[in-house]
């Protein structure tokens, strides 16, 4: 496995293949020739300081942001050539709480399910299953506006699962939630992976990545600076039992403060 | 909780929600915009605060119209009366005049009346001369003196006409009482004049209370009342204001990320835009129906047929305004921008478009500028339907409808061209 500042190109049972992905905004390069693959059933962590290009990468992979150059292949479909086909395989849990607070949890899930191509009966049944999964079945008919931050995060996640995606994008899904909700989200994600779902996960919490991710890519300034299993990344700095992923992260990206720009 | 433990715990859950095959293509293209529109309407109806204000505003507008125009469609005038008669017949005439619909009596002394007439403070005064009662009771033609400045004014002329009619009525009743007294005496059954007067007066009062003629009022078409002139302006202004403010909500949704998230589903950009457009239209229609529905019983300016015509035309007004709202949502980058554009746009369009004054006959710069506004065509059509009683088949109304439909189509095209689902989209 290649690492360091070089790009990692892998082959095999890759469900996702990111090829020399690049995004330029008004002359500023946000993502600079990123390439990696994600295996089917893998939880792949994408880490990096603010402004590293993680969210931009996810948005291009999720077809909501056009690529400047390069391509992403999901289940054999190109985001550039056939974004509609890609969308049939993905679910996105964005960093923002992208839901409708005025509606109930059930209505939120059903709405996104219907938009994903489910029938009304399927959407209702799947919404209830998903709410059960995230521990909110008893609040199904409650308005999301009345929910705590952690509950909203779980609704946000449950929406992403409505289409039973093969590839799930989780963009900082545990921001601002209490330890109980965070733990519930972890167990949910692990259960999804065990069920065969492929997950791309971004977070600023290194212990989360260490616990959840099979492999981790660390991005900085739009490029991948390291890609390996958490254990191997830690082993680069010393004893993996003593070194933390945060040590690796700071070692690779530096201690300089980063501001989003 | 350890890593292995959690995996074990979730194996059961994993069976519930796992990745697998892609969702098969289902759900018609035509259905998804309707689902989006339904969600928009549901969100609107569940937001109690927004619902209250959006429905309270029409009520407030109707209330203002009632305060401004209430009763002005009925005749109202003051009768300035100088009663120099000391008798009961003169007093009876004053009482009857005061009881006449739309007339209020103000009693003046002779000097005051002369002075106010001299200063043009009043244009007409009715003088009941001394001996008026005696003349009436004696069966002599009574005299009524009308002092007027110029023609006495239109109201004065009407009041005088009323007064003359009531004088004839009073004199006639006393004449009848006199004749009845004479007849009874001729029949050898003499009766006291006071008794006959009282009985005859009672019979006439009964006849006045229950007149033998029943008057049925029917509103035909429309009535050119102030409310019929101003209601169209309020409808178009309200539709525009309300629906352009919808743009604020759309911009906030964009900022929140729900629009971008929807773009990761099967929903296309065109379907999203159409759905939001339909949702706005539904919301606008609800509000306009409420406004017109409240106005109908209060102002009584509609027949069922004219109400249906106005509702049908208003639907097109709403469609057009919803398109403009989408354009604002497409162009504004922040909710604040959308808010200010909506307010500014509404004020300019409302003023130039003749919501407060009729600009249909305006020429020159104002004439051209007014025709460039959505409100002009909306107001023109609604005024023709409400105030002039025209139908949807009227050529002028058809022209208005064609222009509004054109605005809707162009707005939709502009919105589709510039609409962004992400706040940072170029």
Interface residues (C-beta under 8 A of the other chain):
Chain A: X25 X26 X59 X62 X63 X64 X65 X75 X84 X87 X88 X89 X90 X91 X92 X94 X95 X96 X97 X98 X99 X100 X102 X103 X107 X111 X112 X114 X115 X116 X117 X118 X119 X129 X130 X132 X133 X143 X159 X161 X163 X164 X165 X166 X167 X168 X183 X186 X187 X188 X190 X191 X192 X193 X194 X195 X196 X197 X198 X211
Chain B: X1 X3 X6 X7 X9 X10 X11 X12 X13 X14 X15 X16 X17 X18 X19 X20 X21 X22 X23 X24 X25 X26 X27 X32 X35 X36 X39 X42 X43 X46 X47 X256 X257 X258 X260 X261 X262 X263 X264 X265 X266 X267 X421 X422 X424 X426
